[in-house]
Every structure is written in structure tokens, then in C-alpha cells.
Amino acid sequence: MFNNNKIYKVTKEGKKKRVFFISGLKIKFTGKNATVIIHEPCLKFRKCRFILGENAKIEIQSSKYMANKLTINSGGKNSECIIGKDFLASPNCTFSNYCENNLKIEIKDECAFGENCELRTMDGHTVYSALDNKVLNQGKSIFIGKHCWIGANSLILKGVKIEENSVIAARSIVTKNLEFKNSLYAGIPCTLKKQGINWDLKSPLEFISQYEPKTKE
């Protein structure tokens, strides 16, 4: 009946338990032997959707944040989407990994995505040589390092690797590796704008206030 497709939750103690649904998340299996693994305390799902093909895997570590209307399409055979701790996804993000096989999206701990961000490991349609029919645009995996902030409406394309502590400005299109840590990138195509930076989820006002000297009453 289930074609060996399975959904698991992993407790804080590391014990894996099989479940048949996760609140706020619709899961569609299109093949067999696929696995969804969600670690507790769970990311708070709201109107999210996962699609998994044959032997596909989606795994998300524990998070105190929310994913709102997140779609992960790992419909390709042997495809993977592996997400680290304290992941945050603003509304309408889409991670696409579906029409080619053996591709992976990996997102390390403490990454935040603004609304309408998209990751694509493949193009969907084919570009090929008119001389010998050789395919010129095969898919490639995507890797995002620890503590990266991907600004709203950004697009990250196949084969991209982003180093840790990076900030990608809103509406950027990332077409190649971003090789410097602690750096700000922006534009179409995305290019280096500033090095030696870091970022925090707090607003600037909140961030500044934590370093202000406390006055004596």
C-alpha cells in the first residue's frame, strides 16, 4: 500500500519513530522507497508541501522557527534535500529538484530565507548541441553553508555553492559559486559587494540595544 515510503520523527534523544502525517505538511510520494525525516522539536509547518520520487529523501533538523507555504519537490530518482538546524522559510519558497536524478540540495544550520525564494538544481527543459544532440545543461546539486541569509525573491540556480555567513540581497540571481565567507552579495547576476560582514535575525534596533550600556536607576 505504501510502497515502502516512510515518514519519521526523530526525538531529542535520537530515537526514530514512524508517523503517518505531520501537522501543516502535505506529503506526496510518486514512487517507492522514499523517506521524510523530521527532527524534534519540529520546524513549525504551515501549508507546506513535499513531493518525493523513487528513493528520494527529505530530512530537516530541529528548528524553533516556521516554514510558511514552503514547497520542496524532490521528485527525481535518488534526489535529496537535507536541511540543518534552526531553518527559517518565509512564505512561498520553492526548492525544485525533480526532473533529473541523483541531485541534492543541502542547506546547513541557521539559514534563513525571505519570501518567494527559489532553488533549482535543474532547468527543466533541454539545451543541446545541434551537431551531435549532446545535452548542454544537465542539472547539478546546490550547497548553502551555515548561517546564510537569502533575501526575498532571490533565485539560486544549479551547481551553486554558497559559503557560510553569506548574505544574498533581495531579488538576486545566483548563477555561480560565491566563494568568500562573511560576505554580502547582490545583483543580476549576483556579485560580491562587501566582505567582513555577519548578520543577525534581530532588527537593527534590537541588535544595537543589546550593546548599549545599562543606566543605573
C-alpha positions in Angstrom: 0.0 0.0 0.0 2.7 2.5 1.0 5.4 1.2 -1.5 7.9 1.3 1.4 7.6 5.1 1.6 8.0 6.3 5.2 7.7 9.3 7.4 9.7 9.6 10.6 10.1 11.9 13.5 13.3 11.8 15.5 13.1 12.7 19.2 15.6 14.9 21.1 17.2 11.7 22.3 17.7 10.5 18.8 15.0 7.8 18.7 13.3 7.4 15.3 9.6 6.8 15.3 7.4 6.2 12.3 4.4 8.5 11.8 1.8 8.8 9.1 1.3 12.6 8.9 2.9 15.8 10.1 0.8 18.8 11.0 0.8 21.6 8.5 2.6 19.5 5.9 1.2 17.6 2.8 3.4 14.8 1.6 3.0 13.2 -1.8 5.0 10.1 -2.8 5.2 9.5 -6.5 7.4 6.3 -6.4 8.7 3.9 -3.8 11.4 3.7 -1.0 11.3 7.4 -0.3 11.8 8.9 3.2 10.8 12.0 5.1 12.7 12.6 8.4 11.8 15.5 10.7 13.7 16.1 13.9 12.1 17.3 17.1 11.5 20.0 18.3 10.0 20.2 14.8 10.0 23.1 12.4 6.6 24.6 12.5 5.0 23.8 9.1 2.2 26.0 7.8 0.6 25.0 4.5 3.8 23.3 3.3 4.1 20.6 0.6 6.7 17.9 -0.1 6.9 15.7 -3.2 9.2 12.7 -3.3 10.2 10.4 -6.2 11.7 6.9 -6.0 14.4 6.6 -3.3 14.2 10.3 -2.6 14.9 11.7 0.9 14.0 14.9 2.6 15.4 15.5 6.1 15.1 18.6 8.3 16.8 19.0 11.6 15.1 20.6 14.7 14.1 24.3 14.5 12.4 26.9 16.7 11.2 28.7 13.6 8.4 28.4 10.9 8.2 27.3 7.3 5.2 29.0 5.7 3.9 27.7 2.3 7.3 26.0 1.6 7.3 23.6 -1.3 10.1 21.0 -1.7 9.9 19.0 -4.9 12.4 16.1 -4.7 10.6 14.1 -7.4 13.8 13.0 -9.1 15.1 9.4 -8.5 17.6 9.3 -5.6 17.2 13.0 -5.1 17.9 14.6 -1.6 17.0 17.7 0.3 18.9 17.9 3.6 18.3 20.9 5.8 20.1 21.8 9.1 19.1 23.1 12.4 17.1 26.3 13.0 16.0 26.7 9.4 13.5 29.5 8.7 11.5 29.9 5.5 9.3 32.9 4.8 6.1 32.4 2.7 6.2 30.8 -0.8 9.7 29.5 -1.1 10.2 26.6 -3.6 13.1 24.1 -3.7 13.0 22.3 -7.0 14.9 19.0 -7.5 12.5 16.9 -9.6 13.1 16.2 -13.3 16.6 14.8 -13.1 18.1 12.0 -10.9 20.8 11.9 -8.2 20.8 15.6 -7.4 21.0 17.1 -3.9 20.1 20.3 -2.1 22.0 20.8 1.1 21.4 23.7 3.5 23.5 23.8 6.7 22.4 25.1 10.1 20.9 28.5 10.9 19.9 29.6 7.4 17.0 32.0 6.7 15.1 32.5 3.5 13.0 35.6 2.7 9.7 35.2 0.9 9.4 33.9 -2.7 13.0 32.4 -2.8 13.6 29.6 -5.3 16.4 26.9 -5.5 16.6 25.0 -8.8 19.0 22.1 -9.3 17.9 21.8 -12.9 16.5 23.8 -15.8 13.5 21.6 -16.7 13.8 21.8 -20.5 16.8 20.7 -22.5 19.5 22.7 -24.3 21.6 20.5 -26.6 24.2 20.7 -29.4 22.7 20.9 -32.9 25.7 18.9 -34.1 25.6 15.8 -32.0 22.5 16.1 -29.7 24.7 16.3 -26.6 22.9 17.8 -23.6 24.5 21.0 -22.5 22.5 21.9 -19.4 22.4 18.9 -17.1 21.4 19.5 -13.5 23.8 20.0 -10.6 23.5 20.0 -6.9 23.2 23.1 -4.7 25.0 23.7 -1.4 24.4 26.5 1.1 26.8 26.9 4.1 26.0 27.5 7.7 24.2 30.8 8.8 23.3 32.2 5.4 20.6 34.8 4.8 18.9 34.5 1.4 16.9 37.7 0.7 13.4 37.8 -0.6 12.7 36.9 -4.3 16.2 35.5 -4.8 16.9 32.7 -7.3 19.7 30.2 -6.8 20.5 28.1 -9.8 22.1 24.7 -10.4 25.6 23.9 -9.3 25.9 26.9 -6.9 27.9 26.7 -3.6 27.4 29.5 -1.1 30.0 29.8 1.7 28.9 30.3 5.4 27.8 33.6 6.9 26.8 35.0 3.5 24.0 37.5 2.8 22.3 37.4 -0.6 20.4 40.7 -1.2 16.8 40.6 -2.2 16.0 39.9 -5.9 19.4 38.5 -6.6 20.0 35.7 -9.2 22.9 33.4 -8.2 24.4 31.6 -11.2 27.9 30.6 -9.9 29.8 29.8 -6.7 30.0 32.5 -4.0 33.4 31.7 -2.6 34.0 34.1 0.2 32.7 33.7 3.8 31.2 36.6 5.7 30.3 38.4 2.6 27.4 40.4 1.1 26.4 39.6 -2.5 23.7 41.2 -4.7 22.6 41.7 -8.2 21.7 40.0 -11.5 23.9 38.1 -11.8 24.9 38.1 -8.1 28.3 39.5 -7.4 30.4 40.4 -4.4 29.6 43.7 -2.8 31.3 43.7 0.6 33.4 41.4 2.8 34.0 41.1 6.5 30.2 41.1 7.4 27.9 39.0 9.5 24.2 39.1 10.2 21.6 38.5 12.9 17.8 37.8 12.9 17.2 40.7 15.3 16.2 44.1 13.9 18.9 46.8 13.8 17.2 48.5 16.8 17.1 45.3 18.8 20.7 44.5 17.9 22.1 47.9 18.9 20.2 47.9 22.2 21.9 44.8 23.4 25.3 46.6 23.3 24.1 49.9 24.8 25.4 50.5 28.4 22.7 50.0 31.0 22.0 53.1 33.0 21.8 53.0 36.8 18.4 53.7 38.3 
